[in-house]
Amino acid sequence: MINNDNKWTTQLFVLNPRASRIELFVRMIYSILLGIVLSIYGALAGICLIVQWPMILVLGRRFKSLNNVIKGYLEYCTHTASYLCLTTDKRPGILPSSIAIYEKQMYYEKDTMEIIDDDGSVE
Protein backbone atom coordinates (compact mmCIF):
# COMPACT_ATOMS: atom_id res chain seq x y z
CA MET A 1 0.00 0.00 0.00
CA ILE A 2 1.23 3.46 -0.84
CA ASN A 3 0.32 6.60 1.02
CA ASN A 4 -0.81 9.07 -1.62
CA ASP A 5 -1.86 12.43 -0.16
CA ASN A 6 -3.08 10.83 3.09
CA LYS A 7 -5.17 8.25 1.23
CA TRP A 8 -4.16 4.60 1.31
CA THR A 9 -4.16 3.09 -2.13
CA THR A 10 -3.30 -0.35 -3.49
CA GLN A 11 -1.59 -0.82 -6.82
CA LEU A 12 -3.57 -3.34 -8.89
CA PHE A 13 -0.96 -4.55 -11.37
CA VAL A 14 2.01 -5.68 -9.30
CA LEU A 15 4.37 -8.48 -10.33
CA ASN A 16 4.26 -11.50 -8.06
CA PRO A 17 6.79 -14.03 -9.39
CA ARG A 18 5.22 -16.94 -7.53
CA ALA A 19 2.10 -18.42 -9.10
CA SER A 20 -0.21 -21.16 -7.87
CA ARG A 21 -0.92 -23.99 -10.30
CA ILE A 22 -4.15 -24.84 -8.47
CA GLU A 23 -5.32 -21.23 -8.75
CA LEU A 24 -4.79 -21.47 -12.51
CA PHE A 25 -7.46 -24.19 -12.72
CA VAL A 26 -9.79 -22.37 -10.30
CA ARG A 27 -9.31 -19.27 -12.46
CA MET A 28 -10.88 -21.00 -15.47
CA ILE A 29 -14.20 -21.51 -13.64
CA TYR A 30 -14.03 -18.16 -11.85
CA SER A 31 -13.31 -16.34 -15.12
CA ILE A 32 -16.53 -17.70 -16.59
CA LEU A 33 -18.48 -16.26 -13.65
CA LEU A 34 -16.69 -12.93 -13.99
CA GLY A 35 -17.41 -12.97 -17.72
CA ILE A 36 -21.13 -13.43 -17.10
CA VAL A 37 -21.21 -10.51 -14.64
CA LEU A 38 -19.10 -8.35 -16.97
CA SER A 39 -21.38 -9.04 -19.94
CA ILE A 40 -24.59 -8.23 -17.99
CA TYR A 41 -23.02 -5.13 -16.46
CA GLY A 42 -21.61 -4.15 -19.88
CA ALA A 43 -25.05 -4.44 -21.51
CA LEU A 44 -26.51 -2.20 -18.80
CA ALA A 45 -23.67 0.30 -19.25
CA GLY A 46 -24.24 0.22 -23.02
CA ILE A 47 -27.91 1.06 -22.56
CA CYS A 48 -26.91 3.92 -20.25
CA LEU A 49 -24.48 5.21 -22.90
CA ILE A 50 -27.20 5.14 -25.55
CA VAL A 51 -29.55 7.09 -23.26
CA GLN A 52 -26.83 9.46 -22.00
CA TRP A 53 -25.61 10.53 -25.46
CA PRO A 54 -28.81 12.27 -26.65
CA MET A 55 -29.31 13.78 -23.19
CA ILE A 56 -25.90 15.45 -23.47
CA LEU A 57 -26.63 16.51 -27.04
CA VAL A 58 -30.05 18.03 -26.27
CA LEU A 59 -29.73 19.23 -22.68
CA GLY A 60 -25.98 19.79 -22.47
CA ARG A 61 -25.57 17.92 -19.19
CA ARG A 62 -24.85 14.44 -17.82
CA PHE A 63 -27.20 12.60 -15.48
CA LYS A 64 -25.54 11.37 -12.32
CA SER A 65 -27.33 8.00 -12.13
CA LEU A 66 -26.46 7.08 -15.73
CA ASN A 67 -22.91 8.32 -15.26
CA ASN A 68 -22.50 6.25 -12.07
CA VAL A 69 -23.50 3.04 -13.88
CA ILE A 70 -21.04 3.69 -16.70
CA LYS A 71 -18.29 4.68 -14.26
CA GLY A 72 -18.97 1.62 -12.10
CA TYR A 73 -18.65 -0.67 -15.12
CA LEU A 74 -15.30 0.85 -16.08
CA GLU A 75 -14.03 0.53 -12.50
CA TYR A 76 -15.17 -3.11 -12.32
CA CYS A 77 -13.44 -3.91 -15.62
CA THR A 78 -10.22 -2.39 -14.32
CA HIS A 79 -10.55 -4.14 -10.97
CA THR A 80 -10.94 -7.60 -12.56
CA ALA A 81 -8.39 -7.08 -15.37
CA SER A 82 -5.32 -8.02 -13.29
CA TYR A 83 -6.87 -11.37 -12.36
CA LEU A 84 -8.23 -12.15 -15.82
CA CYS A 85 -4.89 -11.26 -17.47
CA LEU A 86 -2.98 -13.66 -15.17
CA THR A 87 -0.95 -10.96 -13.39
CA THR A 88 -2.13 -11.89 -9.88
CA ASP A 89 -3.61 -14.82 -7.99
CA LYS A 90 -5.71 -12.54 -5.76
CA ARG A 91 -9.34 -13.10 -6.75
CA PRO A 92 -11.59 -10.06 -7.10
CA GLY A 93 -15.17 -10.29 -5.87
CA ILE A 94 -17.69 -11.61 -8.37
CA LEU A 95 -20.11 -8.79 -7.61
CA PRO A 96 -18.86 -5.26 -8.26
CA SER A 97 -17.39 -3.63 -5.19
CA SER A 98 -17.00 0.05 -4.47
CA ILE A 99 -13.59 1.09 -5.76
CA ALA A 100 -12.23 4.23 -7.35
CA ILE A 101 -9.61 4.58 -10.05
CA TYR A 102 -7.27 7.57 -9.93
CA GLU A 103 -4.74 8.86 -12.39
CA LYS A 104 -1.47 10.05 -10.91
CA GLN A 105 0.56 12.45 -12.97
CA MET A 106 4.13 12.91 -11.89
CA TYR A 107 6.23 15.87 -12.92
CA TYR A 108 9.84 15.93 -11.89
CA GLU A 109 12.64 18.34 -12.42
CA LYS A 110 15.83 16.99 -13.95
CA ASP A 111 17.82 14.89 -11.47
CA THR A 112 14.86 14.54 -9.05
CA MET A 113 14.25 11.25 -7.28
CA GLU A 114 11.36 10.05 -5.09
CA ILE A 115 11.99 7.13 -2.76
CA ILE A 116 9.04 5.41 -1.09
CA ASP A 117 9.93 3.42 2.03
CA ASP A 118 8.17 0.23 3.08
CA ASP A 119 6.08 2.22 5.55
CA GLY A 120 4.75 4.44 2.74
CA SER A 121 6.67 7.57 3.66
CA VAL A 122 8.27 9.60 0.87
CA GLU A 123 11.83 10.84 1.16
C-alpha positions in Angstrom: 0.0 0.0 0.0 1.2 3.5 -0.8 0.3 6.6 1.0 -0.8 9.1 -1.6 -1.9 12.4 -0.2 -3.1 10.8 3.1 -5.2 8.2 1.2 -4.2 4.6 1.3 -4.2 3.1 -2.1 -3.3 -0.3 -3.5 -1.6 -0.8 -6.8 -3.6 -3.3 -8.9 -1.0 -4.6 -11.4 2.0 -5.7 -9.3 4.4 -8.5 -10.3 4.3 -11.5 -8.1 6.8 -14.0 -9.4 5.2 -16.9 -7.5 2.1 -18.4 -9.1 -0.2 -21.2 -7.9 -0.9 -24.0 -10.3 -4.2 -24.8 -8.5 -5.3 -21.2 -8.8 -4.8 -21.5 -12.5 -7.5 -24.2 -12.7 -9.8 -22.4 -10.3 -9.3 -19.3 -12.5 -10.9 -21.0 -15.5 -14.2 -21.5 -13.6 -14.0 -18.2 -11.9 -13.3 -16.3 -15.1 -16.5 -17.7 -16.6 -18.5 -16.3 -13.6 -16.7 -12.9 -14.0 -17.4 -13.0 -17.7 -21.1 -13.4 -17.1 -21.2 -10.5 -14.6 -19.1 -8.4 -17.0 -21.4 -9.0 -19.9 -24.6 -8.2 -18.0 -23.0 -5.1 -16.5 -21.6 -4.1 -19.9 -25.0 -4.4 -21.5 -26.5 -2.2 -18.8 -23.7 0.3 -19.2 -24.2 0.2 -23.0 -27.9 1.1 -22.6 -26.9 3.9 -20.2 -24.5 5.2 -22.9 -27.2 5.1 -25.6 -29.6 7.1 -23.3 -26.8 9.5 -22.0 -25.6 10.5 -25.5 -28.8 12.3 -26.7 -29.3 13.8 -23.2 -25.9 15.4 -23.5 -26.6 16.5 -27.0 -30.0 18.0 -26.3 -29.7 19.2 -22.7 -26.0 19.8 -22.5 -25.6 17.9 -19.2 -24.8 14.4 -17.8 -27.2 12.6 -15.5 -25.5 11.4 -12.3 -27.3 8.0 -12.1 -26.5 7.1 -15.7 -22.9 8.3 -15.3 -22.5 6.3 -12.1 -23.5 3.0 -13.9 -21.0 3.7 -16.7 -18.3 4.7 -14.3 -19.0 1.6 -12.1 -18.7 -0.7 -15.1 -15.3 0.9 -16.1 -14.0 0.5 -12.5 -15.2 -3.1 -12.3 -13.4 -3.9 -15.6 -10.2 -2.4 -14.3 -10.5 -4.1 -11.0 -10.9 -7.6 -12.6 -8.4 -7.1 -15.4 -5.3 -8.0 -13.3 -6.9 -11.4 -12.4 -8.2 -12.2 -15.8 -4.9 -11.3 -17.5 -3.0 -13.7 -15.2 -0.9 -11.0 -13.4 -2.1 -11.9 -9.9 -3.6 -14.8 -8.0 -5.7 -12.5 -5.8 -9.3 -13.1 -6.7 -11.6 -10.1 -7.1 -15.2 -10.3 -5.9 -17.7 -11.6 -8.4 -20.1 -8.8 -7.6 -18.9 -5.3 -8.3 -17.4 -3.6 -5.2 -17.0 0.0 -4.5 -13.6 1.1 -5.8 -12.2 4.2 -7.4 -9.6 4.6 -10.0 -7.3 7.6 -9.9 -4.7 8.9 -12.4 -1.5 10.0 -10.9 0.6 12.5 -13.0 4.1 12.9 -11.9 6.2 15.9 -12.9 9.8 15.9 -11.9 12.6 18.3 -12.4 15.8 17.0 -13.9 17.8 14.9 -11.5 14.9 14.5 -9.1 14.3 11.2 -7.3 11.4 10.0 -5.1 12.0 7.1 -2.8 9.0 5.4 -1.1 9.9 3.4 2.0 8.2 0.2 3.1 6.1 2.2 5.6 4.7 4.4 2.7 6.7 7.6 3.7 8.3 9.6 0.9 11.8 10.8 1.2 
